[in-house]
């Protein structure tokens, strides 16, 4: 049971992971000890990471990561995040991440404790949202209502999250593990780029239909992008937790991975020793006593009776707004009809993934009035309402308009994704959020490039960027992706720049990484290069050819010629000054990159 932060009324909507009372009290005590100099910084860092408190590049400022398994949240929880943004986040915003979490930045250590108490009251947690643990699970936002799903994966996703928190072998593994659950072979959660992935399947065994998962392992991006391999084609649902545990135990005990944190991900183990060797080790682990006596864990299944909160279809109320051209355009891109007659899913395009307190409160209220009291976050840094009666779509649109959240183009070329970059991250090299704004503004207001943006094949493309090679912005799997870098000007000054990836994909079970032309593009020339690439594609593609197929057919060489056209920057002087200053900054660029805390 949870308590609404607004009304104080009891809510029966369940949560997946909550704090234990002693965890918050322990954190408060450790903060006091750290402030008093009674415990060393590295010991305190290891402790706070396991509670989702991550140091930023700014001194005495913390990123506070709220764990939202599967991106499933309800209105009271959304209100609580809004309150944290309003009370303790100086920039008054919360950032939806590509892992369906919410991050709040620039919190003080003491304020993080206050935020934990607030989250506890609504059934949310930051437990093991950072550190070398099992991280937040990403999941298809349509899970449970997806027309292609093998079965509803949400109960099992919840069981996985609950089973691998606070375990002695998962809180300090060689490195973090990022899981994903897809509800069909269409792979809506892109398991191929994850450490461990589950794809729902149904098989007939002894005349009965049995639910289960295809399990993959060893995917990841960063400087060594690898696509996950299949360890098992089918594992029944009553066995998948036991098998998953064996996989994590093998990973945790592989001692050589701990010699170099930069090469300690499970993908390195799979790539080095091979999937067959790993499978054999898992099979051997399954013969151990713990696995032979594995308890029935059905009690961990997450049961969320969303249908009990579905708004009734209004009688005699006809849909409105068809005379509003802006509404019609928004509905075309942001509304997905459900199989259930009279209902739709509404996607909310969230610019750069950032929401203000007022937007949290407003969207929470929309979910109460017009939806199922629930909100889904997405890996594209957006959000969704499900079970919205079609008769209320115009009402939802107008309320989103009042919140400045009525932009269309959901998951299209104008819906640009990025990580926070140098705004807060120690690992950031460039201002990826600044580049996001520049590129998004350019493709929304093309100034002479209108014909490009009206092209249906270009319109459906994706642009993503990360402030460093690690890939938090998912640039490897974007049609056009960028990661932060720098180049030196003629006089030795540093210029923020980006490497480019072309033809990546993660949709419809087509997982591939983009081709990588040699060369770096100065940050302030990226928008020009984007339009050049789009024009080159439109002029040279085959009939109906998607950009990802075009890029892989041509390879990197033709695009290297394009990159070269934008590389030259003159010496640091008044005429070239803008290129030596990153987006949203007012001082000369200097590459400053720290060490990620989870890798220490």
C-alpha positions in Angstrom: 0.0 0.0 0.0 1.2 3.5 -0.8 0.1 7.0 0.2 -0.7 9.7 -2.3 1.6 12.7 -1.7 -1.2 15.0 -2.7 -4.3 13.7 -1.0 -3.1 11.4 1.7 -5.5 8.8 0.4 -4.6 5.1 0.4 -3.7 3.6 -3.0 -3.7 -0.1 -3.7 -1.5 0.3 -6.8 1.5 -1.9 -6.2 5.1 -1.1 -6.5 7.9 -3.4 -7.7 10.8 -2.3 -5.5 10.7 -0.3 -2.3 13.2 0.8 0.3 13.6 -1.0 3.5 13.3 1.5 6.4 16.8 0.8 7.6 18.3 1.6 4.2 17.3 5.2 4.4 18.3 5.5 8.1 21.7 3.9 7.2 22.2 6.4 4.4 21.4 9.3 6.7 23.9 8.0 9.2 26.6 7.5 6.6 26.2 11.0 5.3 26.8 12.4 8.7 29.8 10.3 9.2 31.2 11.3 5.8 30.6 15.0 6.5 32.4 14.6 9.8 35.4 12.9 8.1 34.8 9.6 9.9 34.7 7.4 6.8 37.0 7.7 3.7 35.5 9.0 0.5 35.9 5.8 -1.6 34.1 3.8 1.0 31.3 6.3 1.2 31.1 6.4 -2.6 30.7 2.7 -2.9 27.9 2.8 -0.3 25.9 5.7 -1.8 26.1 4.3 -5.4 24.1 1.3 -4.2 21.4 3.7 -3.2 21.4 5.5 -6.6 23.4 8.6 -5.6 26.1 9.3 -8.1 28.6 12.1 -8.0 28.5 14.7 -10.8 31.4 16.6 -12.4 30.4 19.6 -10.2 31.6 19.5 -6.6 29.2 18.4 -3.9 26.5 17.7 -6.4 24.8 14.4 -6.9 22.8 12.8 -9.6 19.8 11.0 -8.0 18.6 8.1 -10.1 15.0 6.8 -9.5 14.7 3.2 -10.5 11.5 2.5 -12.5 11.5 -1.1 -13.5 10.0 -1.5 -17.0 9.2 2.2 -17.1 6.0 1.5 -15.1 4.9 4.3 -12.8 1.6 5.6 -11.5 0.3 9.1 -10.9 1.3 9.4 -7.2 4.8 8.4 -8.0 5.0 10.9 -10.9 3.8 13.6 -8.4 6.5 12.6 -6.0 9.2 12.9 -8.7 7.8 16.4 -9.5 8.1 17.3 -5.8 11.8 16.2 -5.7 12.5 18.3 -8.8 10.7 21.3 -7.2 12.2 21.0 -3.7 15.7 19.8 -4.1 16.8 19.9 -7.8 18.2 23.5 -8.4 17.4 23.3 -12.2 13.8 22.2 -11.4 13.7 19.3 -13.8 13.8 15.5 -13.9 15.3 13.7 -16.8 13.8 10.6 -18.4 16.7 8.4 -19.5 17.1 5.8 -22.3 16.8 3.2 -19.6 13.4 4.3 -18.5 14.7 5.7 -15.2 14.3 9.3 -14.1 17.4 11.2 -13.0 17.5 14.4 -11.0 20.6 16.5 -10.8 22.6 18.7 -8.5 21.1 17.3 -5.3 22.9 17.7 -2.0 23.7 14.5 -0.1 21.3 15.5 2.7 18.5 16.3 0.2 18.9 12.9 -1.4 17.9 11.4 2.0 14.7 13.6 2.0 14.0 12.5 -1.5 14.3 8.9 -0.5 11.6 9.3 2.2 9.3 10.9 -0.3 9.9 8.0 -2.8 9.3 5.5 -0.1 5.9 6.9 0.6 4.8 6.1 -3.0 6.6 2.8 -3.6 9.6 3.9 -5.6 13.3 3.4 -4.8 16.8 4.1 -6.0 18.1 0.8 -4.6 20.9 -0.4 -6.8 20.1 2.1 -9.5 23.9 2.7 -9.8 26.9 0.7 -9.0 28.0 -2.8 -10.3 24.5 -4.3 -9.8 21.5 -5.4 -11.8 20.4 -2.1 -13.2 16.9 -0.9 -14.1 15.0 -3.2 -16.5 13.8 -1.7 -19.8 10.6 -3.1 -21.2 8.3 -2.4 -24.1 5.9 0.4 -23.0 3.0 -1.5 -24.7 3.7 -4.7 -22.7 0.4 -6.2 -21.6 -1.6 -4.6 -24.5 0.8 -5.1 -27.4 -1.1 -6.9 -30.2 2.0 -9.0 -31.1 2.9 -10.1 -27.6 3.3 -13.8 -26.8 2.0 -13.1 -23.3 2.0 -10.3 -20.7 5.7 -10.1 -19.6 5.1 -7.5 -16.9 4.7 -10.0 -14.0 7.9 -11.8 -14.9 9.8 -8.5 -15.4 8.8 -7.6 -11.9 9.9 -10.9 -10.5 13.3 -10.5 -12.1 13.7 -7.0 -10.6 12.7 -8.2 -7.2 14.8 -11.4 -7.3 18.1 -9.7 -8.0 18.0 -6.8 -5.6 19.8 -7.1 -2.2 21.5 -10.3 -3.2 25.0 -11.1 -2.0 26.2 -11.9 -5.5 24.6 -9.0 -7.4 25.4 -5.9 -5.4 29.2 -5.9 -6.2 29.6 -7.8 -9.5 32.6 -7.2 -11.8 30.5 -4.6 -13.6 26.9 -3.5 -14.0 24.3 -5.7 -15.8 21.6 -4.0 -17.9 18.6 -6.2 -18.6 15.7 -5.9 -21.1 12.4 -7.7 -21.6 10.6 -7.9 -25.0 7.1 -9.2 -25.4 7.5 -10.8 -28.8 10.0 -11.7 -31.5 9.7 -8.2 -32.8 12.1 -7.4 -29.9 10.5 -4.1 -28.8 13.0 -3.7 -26.0 16.1 -4.2 -28.2 17.6 -7.0 -26.1 20.5 -7.4 -28.6 22.2 -4.3 -27.1 21.8 -5.5 -23.5 23.9 -7.5 -21.1 21.0 -10.0 -20.6 17.8 -10.1 -22.5 14.5 -12.0 -22.5 12.1 -12.4 -25.5 8.7 -13.9 -24.7 7.7 -17.0 -26.6 5.1 -19.8 -26.3 5.9 -23.4 -27.2 3.8 -26.5 -27.2 5.3 -29.1 -24.8 3.5 -32.4 -24.2 0.4 -31.0 -25.8 0.3 -27.9 -23.6 1.1 -24.3 -24.4 4.0 -23.2 -22.2 5.2 -19.7 -21.7 8.9 -19.0 -21.7 11.7 -16.8 -22.8 14.5 -16.8 -25.4 17.5 -15.6 -23.3 20.3 -13.6 -24.8 23.5 -12.5 -23.2 26.6 -10.3 -23.9 25.2 -7.3 -25.8 26.5 -3.8 -25.2 27.7 -0.6 -26.8 30.5 1.9 -25.7 33.9 1.5 -27.4 33.4 -2.2 -28.0 29.8 -2.6 -29.3 28.7 -6.2 -29.5 25.3 -7.8 -30.3 24.1 -10.3 -27.7 24.2 -14.0 -28.4 21.5 -16.5 -27.7 22.3 -18.8 -24.8 18.9 -20.5 -24.8 16.2 -20.5 -27.4 13.5 -21.3 -24.8 13.4 -21.5 -21.0 10.0 -21.9 -19.4 8.8 -19.1 -17.1 9.0 -21.3 -14.0 12.7 -21.9 -14.8 13.9 -18.5 -16.0 14.8 -17.0 -12.7 16.9 -20.0 -11.8 18.7 -19.9 -15.1 19.2 -16.2 -14.9 20.7 -16.6 -11.4 23.1 -19.2 -12.7 24.2 -16.8 -15.4 24.8 -14.0 -12.9 26.6 -16.2 -10.5 29.0 -17.4 -13.3 29.6 -13.7 -14.2 30.2 -12.7 -10.6 32.7 -15.4 -9.9 34.8 -14.9 -13.0 37.9 -13.5 -11.3 39.9 -12.4 -14.3 37.2 -9.8 -15.1 38.0 -7.9 -12.0 41.5 -7.1 -13.1 40.4 -4.3 -15.4 37.2 -2.5 -14.8 37.2 -1.2 -18.3 37.0 -4.7 -19.6 34.7 -6.3 -17.0 31.3 -6.3 -18.7 29.6 -9.7 -19.3 30.0 -9.0 -23.1 33.8 -9.3 -22.7 33.3 -12.7 -21.0 31.1 -13.9 -23.8 33.4 -12.4 -26.5 36.6 -13.9 -24.9 35.5 -17.3 -23.9 32.6 -17.9 -26.3 28.9 -18.5 -25.8 29.3 -22.3 -25.8 31.8 -22.1 -22.9 29.6 -19.7 -21.0 26.6 -22.0 -21.5 28.6 -25.0 -20.2 29.5 -23.0 -17.1 25.9 -22.1 -16.6 24.9 -25.7 -16.9 27.5 -26.7 -14.3 26.3 -24.0 -12.0 22.7 -25.3 -12.3 23.9 -28.5 -10.7 25.0 -26.8 -7.5 23.0 -27.2 -4.3 21.4 -23.7 -4.4 20.0 -24.5 -7.9 18.8 -28.0 -7.0 16.8 -26.7 -4.0 15.5 -23.5 -5.8 12.3 -22.3 -4.2 9.1 -21.6 -5.9 9.3 -17.8 -6.5 5.8 -17.1 -7.8 5.4 -14.8 -4.8 7.7 -12.4 -6.6 5.5 -12.0 -9.7 4.3 -8.4 -10.1 0.6 -8.3 -10.4 -0.7 -4.8 -11.5 -4.5 -4.8 -12.1 -4.4 -1.9 -14.5 -7.8 -2.9 -16.0 -9.4 -2.0 -12.7 -8.5 1.6 -13.3 -9.4 1.9 -16.9 -11.8 4.8 -17.5 -15.2 3.8 -18.8 -16.1 4.7 -22.3 -18.4 7.8 -22.2 -21.9 7.2 -23.5 -23.1 9.5 -26.2 -19.8 11.5 -26.4 -18.3 11.9 -29.8 -14.6 12.6 -30.4 -13.8 16.3 -30.9 -11.1 18.4 -32.5 -11.1 17.1 -36.1 -11.4 20.7 -37.3 -8.1 21.5 -35.5 -5.3 20.9 -38.0 -2.6 20.9 -35.3 -4.5 18.3 -33.3 -5.0 16.1 -36.4 -1.2 16.2 -37.1 -0.4 15.4 -33.4 -2.9 12.5 -33.4 -1.4 11.0 -36.5 2.1 10.7 -35.0 1.4 10.4 -31.2 -1.7 8.3 -30.9 -1.8 4.5 -31.3 -5.2 2.8 -31.5 -5.5 -0.2 -29.1 -7.1 -3.5 -29.9 -9.8 -2.7 -27.4 -12.5 -0.7 -29.2 -12.7 2.9 -28.2 -9.3 3.2 -26.5 -5.9 4.5 -27.6 -2.3 4.9 -26.3 -1.2 8.5 -26.2 2.6 9.2 -26.6 4.0 12.4 -25.2 7.0 13.8 -26.9 9.3 15.0 -24.1 11.9 17.5 -25.4 15.4 16.2 -24.4 13.7 14.0 -21.8 13.3 16.9 -19.4 10.1 17.6 -17.4 9.5 20.5 -15.0 7.7 20.0 -11.7 4.6 21.5 -13.3 4.8 19.1 -16.1 5.1 16.1 -13.7 2.1 17.3 -11.8 0.1 18.0 -14.9 0.8 14.7 -16.6 0.0 12.9 -13.4 -3.4 14.6 -13.3 -4.0 13.7 -17.0 -3.3 10.0 -16.2 -5.9 10.2 -13.4 -8.6 11.9 -15.4 -8.2 10.3 -18.8 -6.0 7.2 -18.5 -5.5 4.2 -16.1 -3.7 6.3 -13.4 -0.5 5.0 -14.9 2.4 6.4 -16.9 5.0 4.5 -19.0 8.4 5.9 -19.7 10.1 4.9 -22.9 13.7 4.3 -24.1 13.2 7.3 -26.5 13.0 9.5 -23.4 9.2 10.0 -23.9 6.2 8.9 -21.9 2.9 7.2 -22.7 -0.7 7.0 -21.4 -2.6 3.9 -22.1 -6.4 3.2 -22.1 -7.3 6.7 -23.1 -10.9 6.8 -24.4 -10.9 8.1 -28.0 -13.6 10.6 -27.0 -11.1 12.3 -24.7 -8.1 12.5 -27.1 -8.8 16.2 -27.8 -9.1 17.0 -24.1 -5.7 15.3 -23.5 -4.2 17.2 -26.3 -5.4 20.5 -25.0 -4.1 19.8 -21.5 -0.8 18.8 -22.9 -0.7 22.0 -24.9 -1.2 23.9 -21.7 1.8 22.1 -20.3 3.9 22.8 -23.5 4.0 19.0 -24.1 1.8 18.9 -27.3 4.6 18.5 -29.8 4.0 15.8 -32.4 6.5 13.7 -34.3 6.8 11.0 -31.6 9.8 8.8 -32.5 10.5 10.7 -35.7 13.5 12.7 -36.9 12.5 15.7 -34.8 12.3 13.6 -31.6 16.1 13.7 -30.9 17.6 11.6 -28.0 20.6 12.4 -25.9 22.3 11.8 -22.6 23.1 14.8 -20.2 26.7 15.0 -21.4 28.9 17.7 -19.8 25.9 19.3 -18.2 26.5 16.9 -15.3 28.3 13.7 -16.2 31.9 13.2 -15.1 32.5 11.1 -18.3 31.1 13.7 -20.6 33.3 15.2 -23.3 30.8 17.5 -25.0 27.5 19.1 -24.4 25.2 16.5 -26.0 22.1 18.2 -24.6 23.2 21.4 -26.3 23.8 19.6 -29.6 20.4 17.9 -29.2 18.7 21.3 -29.0 20.6 22.7 -32.0 19.8 19.6 -34.2 16.2 19.4 -33.1 15.6 23.1 -33.7 17.2 22.8 -37.1 15.1 19.8 -38.3 11.9 21.4 -36.8 12.6 24.7 -38.7 14.5 23.5 -41.7 14.9 26.9 -43.5 15.2 25.8 -47.1 15.3 22.1 -46.4 11.6 21.6 -46.2 11.5 19.1 -49.0 13.9 16.9 -47.1 11.9 16.8 -43.9 8.6 16.1 -45.7 10.1 13.0 -47.3 8.4 10.0 -45.6 11.6 7.9 -45.4 13.5 10.8 -43.9 10.7 11.7 -41.5 10.8 8.2 -39.9 14.6 8.4 -39.2 16.2 8.8 -35.7 18.9 11.0 -34.5 20.7 10.3 -31.2 23.8 11.6 -29.5 26.0 10.9 -26.5 28.5 13.1 -24.8 31.1 10.4 -24.8 31.7 7.0 -26.5 29.8 5.1 -23.8 26.5 5.2 -25.6 23.9 6.4 -23.0 22.2 8.3 -25.8 22.1 5.1 -27.9 24.0 6.7 -30.8 25.3 3.3 -32.0 21.8 2.1 -33.0 20.5 5.4 -34.5 20.1 6.2 -38.2 22.4 9.2 -37.5 24.3 9.0 -34.3 27.0 11.1 -32.7 29.3 10.7 -29.8 31.4 13.5 -28.2 35.1 14.0 -29.0 37.4 16.9 -29.6 39.9 18.1 -32.2 42.8 20.6 -32.1 42.7 23.8 -34.0 45.7 25.2 -36.0 47.0 27.0 -33.0 46.5 24.1 -30.6 43.2 25.2 -29.1 40.6 22.5 -28.5 37.4 22.3 -30.4 34.4 20.3 -29.3 33.5 17.7 -32.0 31.7 14.5 -32.7 32.2 11.2 -34.4 29.4 10.0 -36.5 27.6 6.6 -36.8 25.3 6.0 -39.8 22.7 3.3 -40.4 22.2 1.9 -36.9 19.0 0.1 -36.1 17.2 -1.5 -33.1 13.6 -1.7 -34.2 11.6 -4.7 -35.5 14.3 -7.2 -34.4 16.8 -5.6 -36.7 19.7 -4.9 -34.4 22.8 -3.4 -36.1 25.4 -0.8 -35.2 26.0 2.1 -37.5 28.9 2.3 -39.9 31.6 4.8 -38.6 33.2 7.1 -41.1 36.6 8.3 -40.1 37.0 11.9 -39.0 35.3 14.2 -36.5 32.9 17.0 -37.1 33.2 20.2 -35.1 30.1 20.6 -32.9 28.9 23.8 -34.4 29.0 22.3 -37.9 27.0 19.1 -37.0 23.6 20.5 -38.1 25.0 21.4 -41.6 26.5 17.9 -41.9 23.1 16.4 -40.9 21.4 18.1 -43.8 24.2 17.2 -46.2 23.8 13.5 -45.2 20.1 13.6 -45.6 20.4 15.3 -49.1 22.9 12.7 -50.2 20.6 9.9 -49.1 17.6 11.3 -50.8 19.5 11.9 -54.1 21.2 8.5 -54.2 19.0 5.9 -52.6 17.2 3.1 -54.4 13.4 3.2 -54.6 12.0 2.7 -51.1 15.4 2.1 -49.6 15.6 2.8 -45.8 18.5 4.9 -44.6 20.0 2.1 -42.6 20.1 -0.1 -45.6 21.5 2.7 -47.7 24.3 3.4 -45.3 25.3 -0.3 -45.0 25.2 -0.8 -48.7 27.5 2.1 -49.4 29.8 1.7 -46.4 31.8 4.4 -44.7 33.8 5.8 -47.6 31.2 8.0 -49.3 30.3 9.5 -46.0 34.0 10.2 -45.1 34.0 12.6 -48.1 31.1 14.5 -46.5 32.7 14.5 -43.0 35.9 16.0 -44.6 33.9 19.0 -45.9 33.2 20.1 -42.3 36.5 19.4 -40.5 38.6 22.5 -41.2 38.4 25.2 -38.6 40.7 28.3 -38.7 42.8 29.5 -35.8 41.3 30.8 -32.6 40.3 34.4 -33.5 37.1 36.5 -33.5 35.9 35.0 -36.7 36.2 31.4 -35.5 35.5 31.9 -31.8 32.1 30.1 -31.8 33.8 26.8 -32.8 36.0 26.9 -29.8 33.1 27.2 -27.4 30.7 24.3 -26.8 26.9 24.6 -26.9 25.3 26.3 -23.9 28.8 27.4 -22.6 30.4 30.8 -22.4 34.1 29.9 -22.0 36.7 28.3 -24.3 36.3 24.6 -24.6 38.8 22.4 -22.7 38.3 18.6 -22.7 37.9 17.6 -19.1 36.8 14.1 -18.4 36.8 12.3 -15.1 36.4 8.7 -14.2 33.0 7.0 -13.9 32.3 6.1 -10.3 31.0 2.6 -11.1 34.3 1.8 -12.8 36.5 2.8 -9.8 
